[in-house]
């Protein structure tokens, strides 16, 4: 994907400016919380660039359950940039099997316990 090659993690743009974009394929939106489209936020100064509302993004990160997701969630929770109850609500809006939903909540619980939040 050309956008990922240009703006992805550890690519030239990231190395030069210190931040990158995670470009998502349309299929991944099937794992986003219901209503996510109505909560998209605009990037200042760029009318056609949008990003997920932080709780929607965090819910998807919990679903992924990777170590790097735990690090990111820990930071966002610690800094008060995420509300735990809203995050749990958004997780509940993801259309996945019951066992996967339970594992997603367990992942969030582990992040919270590890940091004493």
DSSP file (Angstrom, degrees, kcal/mol; ACC not computed):
  #  RESIDUE AA STRUCTURE BP1 BP2  ACC     N-H-->O    O-->H-N    N-H-->O    O-->H-N    TCO  KAPPA ALPHA  PHI   PSI    X-CA   Y-CA   Z-CA
    1    1 A X     >        0   0    0      0, 0.0     4,-1.9     0, 0.0     5,-0.2   0.000 360.0 360.0 360.0 124.0    0.0    0.0    0.0
    2    2 A X  H  >  +     0   0    0      1,-0.2     4,-1.8     2,-0.2     5,-0.2   0.859 360.0  54.3 -62.7 -39.2    1.6    3.2   -1.2
    3    3 A X  H  > S+     0   0    0      1,-0.2     4,-3.2     2,-0.2     5,-0.3   0.914 108.7  49.2 -63.6 -41.3    0.3    5.4    1.7
    4    4 A X  H  > S+     0   0    0      1,-0.2     4,-2.3     2,-0.2    -1,-0.2   0.896 109.4  52.4 -64.2 -39.8    1.8    3.0    4.3
    5    5 A X  H  < S+     0   0    0     -4,-1.9     7,-0.4     1,-0.2    -1,-0.2   0.853 117.8  38.4 -63.6 -33.8    5.1    3.1    2.5
    6    6 A X  H  < S+     0   0    0     -4,-1.8     7,-1.0    -5,-0.2     8,-0.2   0.893 135.0  16.2 -83.0 -42.4    5.1    6.9    2.5
    7    7 A X  H  < S+     0   0    0     -4,-3.2    14,-2.7    -5,-0.2    -3,-0.2   0.382  95.4 116.7-117.9   2.3    3.6    7.6    6.0
    8    8 A X  S >< S-     0   0    0     -4,-2.3     3,-1.8    -5,-0.3     6,-0.5  -0.050  77.1 -65.3 -71.6 173.0    3.9    4.4    7.9
    9    9 A X  T 3  S+     0   0    0      1,-0.3    -1,-0.2    12,-0.2     3,-0.1  -0.327 120.9   7.9 -60.0 135.9    5.9    3.6   11.1
   10   10 A X  T 3  S+     0   0    0      1,-0.2    -1,-0.3    -3,-0.1     2,-0.1   0.628 100.9 127.1  65.0  17.8    9.7    3.8   10.6
   11   11 A X  S <> S-     0   0    0     -3,-1.8     4,-2.8    -7,-0.1     5,-0.3  -0.419  79.7 -87.9 -93.3 176.4    9.2    5.2    7.0
   12   12 A X  H  > S+     0   0    0     -7,-0.4     4,-2.1     1,-0.2     5,-0.2   0.875 126.6  49.4 -54.0 -45.5   10.9    8.4    5.7
   13   13 A X  H  > S+     0   0    0     -7,-1.0     4,-3.0     1,-0.2     5,-0.4   0.927 113.2  47.5 -61.3 -45.4    8.1   10.7    6.9
   14   14 A X  H  > S+     0   0    0     -6,-0.5     4,-2.3    -8,-0.2    -2,-0.2   0.914 112.5  48.9 -62.3 -44.6    8.1    9.2   10.4
   15   15 A X  H  < S+     0   0    0     -4,-2.8    -1,-0.2     1,-0.2    -2,-0.2   0.853 117.2  42.1 -65.1 -34.0   11.9    9.4   10.6
   16   16 A X  H  < S+     0   0    0     -4,-2.1    -2,-0.2    -5,-0.3    -1,-0.2   0.909 129.2  23.3 -79.9 -43.1   11.9   13.1    9.5
   17   17 A X  H  < S-     0   0    0     -4,-3.0    -3,-0.2     2,-0.3    -2,-0.2   0.566  98.5-120.2-106.9 -11.0    8.9   14.4   11.5
   18   18 A X  S  < S+     0   0    0     -4,-2.3     2,-0.3    -5,-0.4    -4,-0.2   0.537  81.7  75.0  87.4   5.5    8.6   12.0   14.4
   19   19 A X        -     0   0    0     -6,-0.4     2,-0.3    -5,-0.1    -2,-0.3  -0.976  55.2-166.0-145.6 161.9    5.1   10.7   13.8
   20   20 A X        -     0   0    0     -2,-0.3     2,-0.4    -3,-0.1   -12,-0.2  -0.858  18.9-117.4-140.8 171.7    3.4    8.4   11.4
   21   21 A X        -     0   0    0    -14,-2.7     2,-0.8    -2,-0.3   -12,-0.2  -0.940  13.4-142.8-115.5 137.0    0.0    7.4   10.1
   22   22 A X        -     0   0    0     -2,-0.4     2,-0.5   -14,-0.1   -14,-0.1  -0.886  22.4-155.1 -94.9 108.2   -1.6    3.9   10.5
   23   23 A X        -     0   0    0     -2,-0.8     2,-0.4   -22,-0.1   -19,-0.0  -0.727   9.6-155.3 -86.6 128.1   -3.4    3.5    7.2
   24   24 A X        -     0   0    0     -2,-0.5     2,-0.2     2,-0.0    -2,-0.0  -0.834  11.8-127.6-109.8 143.9   -6.3    1.0    7.6
   25   25 A X    >>  -     0   0    0     -2,-0.4     3,-1.4     1,-0.1     4,-0.5  -0.567  31.2-111.6 -80.6 149.8   -7.9   -1.1    4.9
   26   26 A X  G >4 S+     0   0    0      1,-0.3     3,-1.4    -2,-0.2     4,-0.3   0.817 112.7  65.0 -53.6 -34.2  -11.7   -0.8    4.6
   27   27 A X  G >4 S+     0   0    0      1,-0.3     3,-1.8     2,-0.2    -1,-0.3   0.830  91.0  64.3 -60.8 -32.2  -12.2   -4.4    5.8
   28   28 A X  G X4 S+     0   0    0     -3,-1.4     3,-2.3     1,-0.3    -1,-0.3   0.761  83.5  75.9 -65.2 -22.9  -10.8   -3.6    9.3
   29   29 A X  G X< S+     0   0    0     -3,-1.4     3,-1.5    -4,-0.5    -1,-0.3   0.698  77.2  76.6 -63.9 -15.2  -13.7   -1.2    9.9
   30   30 A X  G <  S+     0   0    0     -3,-1.8    65,-0.4     1,-0.3    -1,-0.3   0.725  94.3  50.7 -64.2 -19.9  -15.8   -4.3   10.5
   31   31 A X  G <  S+     0   0    0     -3,-2.3    -1,-0.3    -4,-0.2    -2,-0.2   0.349  88.7 106.0 -99.2   5.5  -14.1   -4.5   13.9
   32   32 A X  S <  S-     0   0    0     -3,-1.5    63,-0.4    -4,-0.1     3,-0.1  -0.522  83.4 -92.4 -81.6 152.4  -14.8   -0.9   14.9
   33   33 A X    >   -     0   0    0     23,-0.2     3,-1.6    -2,-0.2    61,-0.2  -0.302  54.1 -88.8 -59.9 146.5  -17.4    0.0   17.5
   34   34 A X  T 3  S+     0   0    0     59,-1.5    -1,-0.1     1,-0.2    59,-0.1  -0.283 113.6  23.8 -55.9 139.5  -20.9    0.7   16.1
   35   35 A X  T >> S+     0   0    0     -3,-0.1     3,-0.9    58,-0.0     4,-0.6   0.499  77.5 133.8  84.7   4.3  -21.3    4.4   15.2
   36   36 A X  G X4  +     0   0    0     -3,-1.6     3,-1.3     1,-0.3     4,-0.4   0.838  64.7  62.5 -57.6 -34.4  -17.6    5.1   14.8
   37   37 A X  G >4 S+     0   0    0      1,-0.3     3,-1.1     2,-0.2    -1,-0.3   0.874  99.8  53.2 -61.5 -36.6  -18.2    7.0   11.5
   38   38 A X  G <4 S+     0   0    0     -3,-0.9    -1,-0.3     1,-0.2    -2,-0.2   0.636 109.4  50.7 -73.7 -11.9  -20.3    9.6   13.3
   39   39 A X  G << S+     0   0    0     -3,-1.3    -1,-0.2    -4,-0.6    -2,-0.2   0.347  76.9 131.4-107.0   5.3  -17.5   10.2   15.8
   40   40 A X    <   -     0   0    0     -3,-1.1     2,-0.3    -4,-0.4    12,-0.2  -0.270  46.6-144.8 -57.0 144.7  -14.6   10.7   13.3
   41   41 A X  E     -A   51   0A   0     10,-2.8    10,-2.5     0, 0.0     2,-0.3  -0.872   8.5-123.6-114.3 147.0  -12.5   13.7   14.0
   42   42 A X  E     -A   50   0A   0     -2,-0.3     2,-0.5     8,-0.2     8,-0.2  -0.650  21.0-121.4 -89.0 144.7  -10.8   16.1   11.5
   43   43 A X  E >   -A   46   0A   0      6,-2.6     3,-2.4     3,-0.6     6,-0.3  -0.761  43.5-101.0 -81.9 125.3   -7.2   16.7   11.6
   44   44 A X  T 3  S+     0   0    0     -2,-0.5    -1,-0.1     1,-0.3     3,-0.0  -0.166 104.1  10.0 -50.9 130.6   -6.7   20.5   12.0
   45   45 A X  T 3  S+     0   0    0      1,-0.1     2,-0.5     2,-0.0    -1,-0.3   0.352 111.4  87.7  83.5  -6.3   -5.9   22.2    8.7
   46   46 A X  E X   -A   43   0A   0     -3,-2.4     3,-1.8     3,-0.2    -3,-0.6  -0.835  54.9-172.0-128.4  93.9   -6.6   19.1    6.6
   47   47 A X  E 3  S+     0   0A   0     -2,-0.5    -1,-0.1     1,-0.3    -3,-0.0   0.717  84.9  44.0 -60.6 -24.5  -10.3   19.0    5.7
   48   48 A X  E 3  S+     0   0A   0     -6,-0.1     2,-0.5    -5,-0.0    -1,-0.3   0.183  93.2  91.2-110.1  18.0  -10.1   15.5    4.1
   49   49 A X  E <   +     0   0A   0     -3,-1.8    -6,-2.6    -6,-0.3     2,-0.3  -0.963  53.3 176.5-116.0 122.9   -8.0   13.8    6.8
   50   50 A X  E     -A   42   0A   0     -2,-0.5     2,-0.3    -8,-0.2    -8,-0.2  -0.817  11.9-164.9-122.2 159.5   -9.9   12.1    9.6
   51   51 A X  E     -A   41   0A   0    -10,-2.5   -10,-2.8    -2,-0.3     2,-0.1  -0.976  32.3 -91.9-141.4 158.7   -8.9   10.0   12.6
   52   52 A X        -     0   0    0     -2,-0.3   -12,-0.1   -12,-0.2     2,-0.1  -0.374  44.9-103.5 -68.1 142.9  -10.8    7.8   15.0
   53   53 A X    >>  -     0   0    0    -17,-0.3     4,-2.2     1,-0.1     3,-0.9  -0.447  42.1-110.8 -58.2 139.6  -12.2    9.2   18.2
   54   54 A X  H 3> S+     0   0    0      1,-0.3     4,-2.6     2,-0.2     5,-0.2   0.802 115.4  51.3 -53.1 -37.1   -9.7    8.1   20.9
   55   55 A X  H 3> S+     0   0    0      2,-0.2     4,-2.0     1,-0.2    -1,-0.3   0.864 110.2  49.8 -70.8 -33.6  -12.2    5.7   22.6
   56   56 A X  H <> S+     0   0    0     -3,-0.9     4,-1.8     2,-0.2   -23,-0.2   0.932 113.2  46.6 -65.8 -45.2  -13.0    4.0   19.3
   57   57 A X  H  X S+     0   0    0     -4,-2.2     4,-2.1     1,-0.2    -2,-0.2   0.920 112.4  50.2 -61.7 -44.0   -9.3    3.6   18.6
   58   58 A X  H  X S+     0   0    0     -4,-2.6     4,-2.4    -5,-0.2    -1,-0.2   0.863 106.4  55.1 -65.8 -36.1   -8.6    2.3   22.1
   59   59 A X  H  X S+     0   0    0     -4,-2.0     4,-1.9     2,-0.2    -1,-0.2   0.914 109.3  47.4 -62.4 -41.7  -11.4   -0.3   21.8
   60   60 A X  H  X S+     0   0    0     -4,-1.8     4,-2.1     2,-0.2    -2,-0.2   0.883 109.7  53.7 -66.4 -38.1   -9.9   -1.6   18.6
   61   61 A X  H  X S+     0   0    0     -4,-2.1     4,-2.3     2,-0.2     5,-0.5   0.894 107.9  50.4 -62.8 -39.4   -6.5   -1.7   20.3
   62   62 A X  H  < S+     0   0    0     -4,-2.4    -1,-0.2     1,-0.2    -2,-0.2   0.892 108.2  52.9 -64.0 -38.9   -8.0   -3.8   23.2
   63   63 A X  H  < S+     0   0    0     -4,-1.9    -2,-0.2     1,-0.2    -1,-0.2   0.897 109.1  49.3 -62.3 -40.8   -9.4   -6.1   20.6
   64   64 A X  H  < S-     0   0    0     -4,-2.1    -2,-0.2    -5,-0.1    -1,-0.2   0.895  88.0-165.6 -65.9 -41.3   -6.0   -6.6   19.0
   65   65 A X     <  +     0   0    0     -4,-2.3     2,-0.2     1,-0.2    -3,-0.1   0.765  26.4 152.8  64.4  29.6   -4.5   -7.2   22.5
   66   66 A X     >  -     0   0    0     -5,-0.5     4,-2.0     1,-0.1     3,-0.3  -0.521  57.2-114.1 -89.9 160.3   -0.8   -6.8   21.5
   67   67 A X  H  > S+     0   0    0      1,-0.2     4,-2.0     2,-0.2     5,-0.2   0.900 118.5  52.4 -58.5 -43.1    1.9   -5.7   23.8
   68   68 A X  H  > S+     0   0    0      1,-0.2     4,-1.8     2,-0.2    -1,-0.2   0.824 107.1  53.9 -65.9 -28.1    2.4   -2.4   21.9
   69   69 A X  H  > S+     0   0    0     -3,-0.3     4,-2.8     2,-0.2    -1,-0.2   0.896 106.1  52.4 -68.3 -39.8   -1.3   -1.8   22.3
   70   70 A X  H  X S+     0   0    0     -4,-2.0     4,-2.6     1,-0.2    -2,-0.2   0.898 108.4  50.7 -62.0 -40.6   -1.0   -2.3   26.1
   71   71 A X  H  X S+     0   0    0     -4,-2.0     4,-2.0     2,-0.2    -1,-0.2   0.931 112.8  45.5 -62.7 -45.8    1.8    0.3   26.2
   72   72 A X  H  X S+     0   0    0     -4,-1.8     4,-2.4     1,-0.2    -2,-0.2   0.921 114.1  48.1 -64.7 -44.5   -0.3    2.8   24.2
   73   73 A X  H  X S+     0   0    0     -4,-2.8     4,-2.8     1,-0.2     5,-0.3   0.899 108.4  55.0 -63.8 -40.9   -3.4    2.2   26.3
   74   74 A X  H  X S+     0   0    0     -4,-2.6     4,-2.8    -5,-0.2    -1,-0.2   0.932 110.1  46.5 -57.0 -47.2   -1.5    2.5   29.6
   75   75 A X  H  X S+     0   0    0     -4,-2.0     4,-2.4     2,-0.2     6,-0.2   0.944 113.3  47.7 -61.2 -49.0   -0.2    5.9   28.5
   76   76 A X  H  <>S+     0   0    0     -4,-2.4     5,-2.5     1,-0.2     6,-0.9   0.886 116.0  44.2 -63.4 -39.8   -3.6    7.2   27.4
   77   77 A X  H ><5S+     0   0    0     -4,-2.8     3,-1.4     4,-0.2    -1,-0.2   0.930 113.1  50.9 -69.2 -45.3   -5.3    6.0   30.6
   78   78 A X  H 3<5S+     0   0    0     -4,-2.8    -2,-0.2    -5,-0.3    -1,-0.2   0.867 110.5  49.4 -60.6 -37.6   -2.5    7.3   32.8
   79   79 A X  T 3<5S-     0   0    0     -4,-2.4    -1,-0.3    -5,-0.2    -2,-0.2   0.464 114.9-116.0 -82.0  -1.3   -2.7   10.7   31.2
   80   80 A X  T < 5S+     0   0    0     -3,-1.4    -3,-0.2    -4,-0.2    -2,-0.1   0.718  79.4 126.3  75.3  20.4   -6.4   10.9   31.6
   81   81 A X      < +     0   0    0     -5,-2.5     2,-0.4    -6,-0.2    -4,-0.2   0.562  67.8  49.5 -87.5  -8.8   -7.0   10.9   27.8
   82   82 A X  S    S-     0   0    0     -6,-0.9     2,-0.6    -5,-0.2    -2,-0.1  -0.984  73.8-140.4-128.9 142.6   -9.4    7.9   28.0
   83   83 A X     >  -     0   0    0     -2,-0.4     4,-2.6     1,-0.1     5,-0.2  -0.905  14.1-145.4 -99.0 122.8  -12.4    7.3   30.3
   84   84 A X  H  > S+     0   0    0     -2,-0.6     4,-2.5     1,-0.2     5,-0.2   0.887  97.1  48.9 -57.7 -43.2  -12.5    3.7   31.4
   85   85 A X  H  > S+     0   0    0      2,-0.2     4,-2.1     1,-0.2    -1,-0.2   0.909 112.3  47.5 -67.2 -40.9  -16.3    3.5   31.4
   86   86 A X  H  > S+     0   0    0      2,-0.2     4,-2.4     1,-0.2    -1,-0.2   0.904 111.4  52.2 -65.0 -39.6  -16.6    5.0   27.9
   87   87 A X  H  X S+     0   0    0     -4,-2.6     4,-2.4     2,-0.2    -2,-0.2   0.917 109.1  49.3 -61.9 -44.0  -13.9    2.6   26.7
   88   88 A X  H  X S+     0   0    0     -4,-2.5     4,-1.9     1,-0.2    -1,-0.2   0.889 110.2  52.0 -62.3 -38.1  -15.7   -0.4   28.1
   89   89 A X  H  X S+     0   0    0     -4,-2.1     4,-0.6     2,-0.2    -2,-0.2   0.917 109.5  48.6 -63.0 -43.6  -18.9    0.9   26.4
   90   90 A X  H >< S+     0   0    0     -4,-2.4     3,-1.0     1,-0.2     4,-0.3   0.883 108.0  54.5 -66.2 -37.7  -17.2    1.1   23.1
   91   91 A X  H >< S+     0   0    0     -4,-2.4     3,-1.7     1,-0.3    -1,-0.2   0.915 104.2  56.0 -59.4 -41.2  -15.7   -2.4   23.5
   92   92 A X  H 3< S+     0   0    0     -4,-1.9    -1,-0.3     1,-0.3    -2,-0.2   0.676 100.2  60.3 -64.4 -17.5  -19.3   -3.6   24.0
   93   93 A X  T << S+     0   0    0     -3,-1.0   -59,-1.5    -4,-0.6     2,-0.4   0.434  79.9 104.4 -90.8  -0.5  -20.3   -2.0   20.6
   94   94 A X  S <  S-     0   0    0     -3,-1.7     2,-1.4    -4,-0.3   -61,-0.2  -0.696  73.0-133.0 -83.4 130.9  -17.8   -4.2   18.7
   95   95 A X        +     0   0    0     -2,-0.4     2,-0.3   -63,-0.4    -2,-0.1  -0.664  57.1 123.5 -88.4  88.4  -19.6   -7.0   16.8
   96   96 A X        -     0   0    0     -2,-1.4     5,-0.1     1,-0.1   -65,-0.0  -0.878  68.1 -70.5-136.5 169.4  -17.4  -10.0   17.7
   97   97 A X     >  -     0   0    0     -2,-0.3     4,-2.4     1,-0.1     3,-0.3  -0.232  48.1-112.3 -59.8 151.4  -18.0  -13.5   19.2
   98   98 A X  H  > S+     0   0    0      1,-0.2     4,-2.4     2,-0.2     5,-0.2   0.864 116.7  51.9 -55.8 -41.3  -18.8  -13.5   22.9
   99   99 A X  H  > S+     0   0    0      1,-0.2     4,-2.1     2,-0.2    -1,-0.2   0.879 110.6  47.9 -67.2 -36.2  -15.5  -15.2   23.8
  100  100 A X  H  > S+     0   0    0     -3,-0.3     4,-1.9     2,-0.2    -2,-0.2   0.876 110.8  51.8 -69.9 -36.9  -13.5  -12.6   21.8
  101  101 A X  H  X S+     0   0    0     -4,-2.4     4,-2.1     2,-0.2    -2,-0.2   0.916 109.9  49.1 -63.8 -43.0  -15.4   -9.8   23.5
  102  102 A X  H  X S+     0   0    0     -4,-2.4     4,-2.4     1,-0.2    -2,-0.2   0.909 110.5  50.6 -61.9 -42.6  -14.6  -11.3   26.9
  103  103 A X  H  X S+     0   0    0     -4,-2.1     4,-2.2     1,-0.2    -1,-0.2   0.853 107.7  54.3 -64.0 -34.2  -10.9  -11.6   26.0
  104  104 A X  H  X S+     0   0    0     -4,-1.9     4,-1.9     2,-0.2    -1,-0.2   0.914 110.0  45.5 -66.3 -43.7  -11.0   -8.0   24.9
  105  105 A X  H  X S+     0   0    0     -4,-2.1     4,-2.6     2,-0.2    -2,-0.2   0.885 111.2  53.9 -65.8 -38.3  -12.3   -6.9   28.3
  106  106 A X  H  X S+     0   0    0     -4,-2.4     4,-2.4     2,-0.2    -2,-0.2   0.888 105.7  53.3 -63.4 -38.7   -9.8   -9.1   30.0
  107  107 A X  H  X S+     0   0    0     -4,-2.2     4,-2.1     2,-0.2    -1,-0.2   0.939 110.7  46.2 -61.0 -46.7   -7.0   -7.4   28.1
  108  108 A X  H  X S+     0   0    0     -4,-1.9     4,-2.5     1,-0.2    -2,-0.2   0.913 110.6  53.4 -62.2 -42.5   -8.2   -4.0   29.3
  109  109 A X  H  X S+     0   0    0     -4,-2.6     4,-2.7     1,-0.2    -1,-0.2   0.902 108.3  50.4 -57.8 -41.9   -8.5   -5.3   32.9
  110  110 A X  H  X S+     0   0    0     -4,-2.4     4,-2.6     2,-0.2    -1,-0.2   0.893 109.6  50.3 -65.2 -40.1   -4.9   -6.6   32.7
  111  111 A X  H  X S+     0   0    0     -4,-2.1     4,-1.4     2,-0.2    -2,-0.2   0.932 113.0  46.3 -62.2 -45.4   -3.7   -3.2   31.5
  112  112 A X  H  X>S+     0   0    0     -4,-2.5     5,-2.1     1,-0.2     4,-0.8   0.920 114.1  47.4 -65.0 -44.6   -5.5   -1.4   34.3
  113  113 A X  H ><5S+     0   0    0     -4,-2.7     3,-0.8     1,-0.2    -2,-0.2   0.918 108.1  55.5 -62.6 -43.9   -4.3   -3.8   37.0
  114  114 A X  H 3<5S+     0   0    0     -4,-2.6    -1,-0.2     1,-0.3    -2,-0.2   0.823 117.0  35.7 -60.6 -31.8   -0.7   -3.6   35.8
  115  115 A X  H 3<5S-     0   0    0     -4,-1.4    -1,-0.3    -3,-0.2    -2,-0.2   0.452 105.0-124.0-101.5  -2.2   -0.7    0.1   36.1
  116  116 A X  T <<5       0   0    0     -3,-0.8    -3,-0.2    -4,-0.8    -4,-0.1   0.848 360.0 360.0  62.9  34.2   -2.8    0.4   39.2
  117  117 A X      <       0   0    0     -5,-2.1    -4,-0.1    -6,-0.2    -1,-0.1   0.464 360.0 360.0 -81.4 360.0   -5.3    2.7   37.4
